[in-house]
Amino acid sequence: MKPMEKMKLKRMAAFLTALLVAVAVQAQVKPLHQLQQEFEDLRFGLFTHFGVPTYVEADWSDPDQAATIIDAPKLDCRQWAKAAKSAHMAYGCLSVKHHNGLCLWDSHTTDYTIMHSRFGRDIVKEYCEAFRKEGLKVVFHFSILDTHHRLRPHLITQKKIEMVKQQLEELLTNYGEVTAILFDGWDAPWSRISYEEVSFPEIYKLVKSLQPNCLVIDMNSHKYPREELFYSDIKFYEQGAGQFIDAATNKLPAMACLPLQRTWFWKESMPTDTLRSAKQLVEKILIPYGKAHCSFVLNAAPNRDGLIDNNALQTLKEIGALCAKDVKNTYPVPVCEAPIVGRNLALGMPAEASWSYDICIMDFANDNDYKTAWYGMPEVKNPYWEVDLGRDCVADKVVLTEPAKNRVIQAYRIECKTMQGNWETIFEGETTTQNRVKIHTFPARMMAKVRVTITQYSGYPGIAELGVYQPL
């Protein structure tokens, strides 16, 4: 056989191999609702925070504190996993990188890793092996805010964003199947890093390309309406920050967290502290939340030796004894709208409207703040609100969100227009949901302007946010 023919055969073989791998991967991709149901069926997990803040009295440690402060001679992830099993937990969630930027794995993106501490071992690797050996699923907690590497407001660069992407590639390539990745410090009051500065669609697509069945969860319920999924496959409630799920009305797959001890990272008083009551955690949170499609993750912080204190171990065992039967129960998760994950083209763009009520002018309807709103005057028969996208853009979704306490719109029309075209109707009719959030998805199309005309209402009609979203 001639060399050229051999080369062609090799190329063909390589192509067929790649095609077979792609088909195999695609065949294993599960529908989002199935992934949400499987996650909620896990019910209960162990949250673990360990790192530089373990060795100081503040959870937000000095960003320039050297990693050499960490020395945990007895660290044993097997103890953590067995403690989770004793509580009848089904997964573990490790904070692989907290706000201080220290990587708990052997990352090639930075020297600020656990490998440069006195401990010097890959905790993520040991953690995954230990938890999987106990039959537990693995979830990663990852902060976009990174004070050590100065990935914070006014200092975000493309190089730093690439570092984040490379870190995610390492985590989702080298450590086996990850059930979910829980993002923190992103579009949050404590970070002020927007989904535009660090592109949510880009990160979302990256995660799904590496592990299609990995759920993407962002801790953003402080901001976005609880009625729909915004920038998250699962709705997340950080209860220590005042975000509480309404278990009586929740219809979305959800997740909530609390620390068993007084802070997320270990502190010197913890071995003798009074911890949260096992009985109250089970009766007030774990059982009712499970019925409300909300997984609960409880943090138990390892000490400076790398072990969970005896009082925390005892409380976890008590929890396990109290919930042994209930955590085996599963509850069907209602089918909900797909999460909104695309870039919002309307955000901050020029807006016009019919006569506005008092100070509630048109700019409040696309300011990325769901607590403010544009309100129209009742004297106007058909009030309208309109946004100029500045150029022809591709969009496939328009989302209208009414103010939380003033839902009076009964019917409306949504139209779009290209730079050179006429107004075309996307939707016209009565409100199709009792939710304050009204999602309209359609085949992707070009548009430069979007207008909402309210055709039936009572009182003062308002729009808290009008989003126009690019396809992912």
C-alpha positions, 0 to 999 in steps of 0.5 A, spaced: 500 500 500 502 506 498 504 511 503 498 516 501 493 511 501 495 509 508 495 516 510 488 516 508 486 510 511 489 513 518 485 519 517 478 515 515 479 511 521 481 517 526 474 520 523 470 514 524 473 513 531 471 520 533 464 520 530 463 513 534 465 517 541 461 523 539 455 518 538 456 514 544 457 521 548 450 524 545 447 517 547 448 518 554 446 525 554 440 525 559 434 530 558 434 536 563 428 534 567 431 527 568 437 530 571 433 535 575 429 529 578 435 525 579 438 530 583 432 531 587 432 524 589 439 525 592 435 529 597 441 530 602 448 532 602 454 534 606 458 541 604 465 541 606 469 547 606 477 547 607 483 551 606 486 558 608 480 560 612 480 554 616 487 557 619 484 564 621 478 567 624 475 569 618 471 566 612 474 571 608 481 570 609 487 575 607 487 574 599 495 574 600 495 569 605 500 564 603 498 557 602 503 554 606 499 556 612 495 549 611 498 543 614 493 538 616 497 531 618 491 527 619 486 529 613 482 523 611 477 524 606 474 517 608 472 520 615 468 525 611 465 520 607 463 516 612 460 521 616 456 523 610 453 516 610 452 516 617 447 522 616 444 518 610 446 523 605 447 521 598 452 526 595 458 530 597 459 538 595 466 540 596 468 547 595 474 546 591 475 554 590 472 559 595 472 566 594 480 567 596 482 563 590 486 557 593 485 551 588 484 544 592 487 540 586 493 540 582 492 546 578 496 548 572 493 555 572 496 558 578 501 556 584 496 558 589 494 551 590 494 546 595 500 543 592 504 549 595 502 548 602 505 544 607 500 539 606 501 538 599 496 533 596 491 533 591 484 534 596 479 534 590 482 527 588 482 524 595 475 527 596 472 524 589 475 517 591 473 517 598 466 519 596 465 514 590 467 509 594 462 510 599 457 510 593 456 518 594 455 522 588 460 528 587 458 536 587 463 541 586 462 548 589 466 554 585 467 561 586 468 566 580 470 571 585 477 570 586 480 575 591 487 572 590 488 573 583 484 579 583 478 577 579 473 582 582 470 588 579 474 593 575 479 588 575 476 583 570 481 581 564 480 576 558 486 572 561 483 571 568 477 569 565 481 564 561 484 562 567 477 560 570 475 556 564 482 552 564 480 551 572 473 548 570 476 544 564 481 541 569 476 539 574 471 536 569 476 532 565 481 529 571 476 527 576 471 523 574 463 524 573 461 530 577 453 531 578 453 538 579 457 544 579 455 550 584 457 557 582 458 562 587 460 569 587 457 571 581 452 576 579 451 577 587 451 583 592 458 580 595 461 580 588 458 584 583 461 580 577 455 580 572 454 575 567 456 580 562 463 581 565 464 573 566 460 570 560 454 566 563 453 563 556 460 561 555 461 558 562 455 554 561 456 551 554 463 549 557 461 545 562 456 542 558 461 540 553 465 537 558 460 533 562 453 534 558 450 531 564 453 536 569 448 540 572 450 548 572 447 551 579 448 558 581 447 561 588 443 567 585 436 567 588 437 573 592 436 577 585 432 573 580 424 571 581 423 564 585 417 563 579 422 561 574 429 558 573 434 564 571 441 562 570 441 556 573 439 548 572 436 548 579 434 554 584 439 555 589 437 558 596 443 560 601 439 560 607 445 563 612 444 569 607 437 570 608 434 566 602 429 562 604 425 557 599 417 557 600 416 550 601 408 550 601 408 553 594 415 551 590 414 548 583 422 548 581 427 543 582 431 547 588 437 546 593 438 550 600 444 550 604 446 551 612 452 550 616 452 545 622 457 549 625 457 557 626 461 558 620 463 555 613 470 554 615 472 551 622 474 556 627 477 554 634 471 554 638 467 549 634 469 543 638 465 545 644 460 550 640 453 548 641 451 546 634 444 546 630 439 541 633 439 534 629 431 534 630 430 541 628 434 540 621 430 534 620 423 536 622 423 543 619 428 543 613 430 536 611 423 532 610 419 538 608 424 541 603 424 534 600 417 534 599 418 541 596 423 538 591 429 541 594 435 538 596 438 540 602 446 540 603 449 541 610 456 544 611 460 540 617 467 543 617 473 539 618 478 542 623 486 544 622 488 536 622 483 535 616 478 531 620 471 533 622 470 534 630 467 529 634 461 533 636 459 534 629 460 527 627 455 525 633 450 530 630 450 527 623 449 520 626 443 523 630 440 526 623 441 519 620 437 516 625 432 521 625 431 521 617 433 514 615 426 512 613 424 519 610 430 520 605 429 514 601 422 517 599 422 521 592 417 526 590 416 527 582 419 534 580 414 538 576 416 539 569 418 547 568 420 551 563 428 551 561 432 555 564 434 562 562 441 562 560 442 566 554 445 573 554 440 579 555 440 583 549 435 588 552 440 590 559 441 597 559 439 599 552 435 605 551 428 605 552 421 609 551 414 608 553 408 611 554 406 616 560 410 613 566 407 613 573 411 618 577 419 617 578 417 609 575 420 611 568 422 606 562 429 605 564 427 601 570 424 596 566 431 593 563 436 595 569 437 588 571 434 590 578 427 586 579 425 590 585 424 596 581 419 597 575 416 601 570 409 603 571 404 606 566 399 611 568 392 608 568 389 614 564 393 611 558 388 606 554 394 601 551 400 603 555 407 600 551 414 599 553 419 599 548 427 597 547 432 599 542 437 594 541 442 598 537 443 593 531 440 587 528 440 581 533 439 574 533 434 572 539 429 566 541 426 568 547 423 574 550 421 574 558 416 579 561 416 580 569 411 583 572 413 587 579 412 582 585 406 585 588 403 589 583 401 583 578 395 587 574 397 585 566 391 581 563 393 581 556 398 584 552 402 584 545 409 583 544 412 585 537 419 586 534 422 590 528 429 589 524 433 595 522 429 596 516 423 592 517 416 593 520 413 591 526 411 583 527 407 580 532 411 575 537 405 574 541 398 577 542 393 574 547 391 574 555 396 572 560 398 564 559 400 564 566 399 566 573 406 567 575 409 574 575 414 571 570 412 570 562 416 566 558 416 567 550 420 562 546 420 562 539 424 560 533 431 564 533 430 571 529 433 578 527 430 584 531 433 591 533 427 593 537 422 590 541 415 593 544 410 590 549 403 593 548 399 592 554 392 591 552 388 589 558 390 591 565 387 593 572 390 599 576 397 601 574 401 596 569 408 595 571 414 591 568 420 589 573 424 587 567 423 585 560 429 581 557 431 579 550 435 573 550 440 570 545 440 563 543 445 559 547 
